[in-house]
Amino acid sequence: MDSKVLDEVMHLENDEQTAIATIISTRGSTPRKSGSQALFYRDGRTVGTIGGGCGEAEAKRLALMVMESGIPIVVEVNLTHDVAEADGMVCGGVMEIFIEPLKLSRN
């Protein structure tokens, strides 16, 4: 686990809902590589990064859905030329991201 994300997880409040997004594979040019993580809070805060831009925004949107459902998902975020150019990015790859809910209950 990313050290910044791990430190944040260790200090989560009891029953605080979050979701962790982890890049599990990349193809082509991507802002971050496999193993990069971001922790998303329900209130919109983010710790760590999986690259920013539209890719991270999509992961954040899906993380909120995962928090609600409690069901982890794997998504493919396409940053290829046409998609990236529309958002002003210079990347040109694809990231596969695992998003899992995290809700701690400490006694």
Protein Blocks (a to p, Z undefined) as FASTA:
>chain_A
ZZklmmmmmmpcehiacdddddfbdehjdfbdehiacdddfkopaedjehgajllmmmmm
mmmmmmmnopacdddddfbfklmmmnopabfbdcdddddddddddZZ
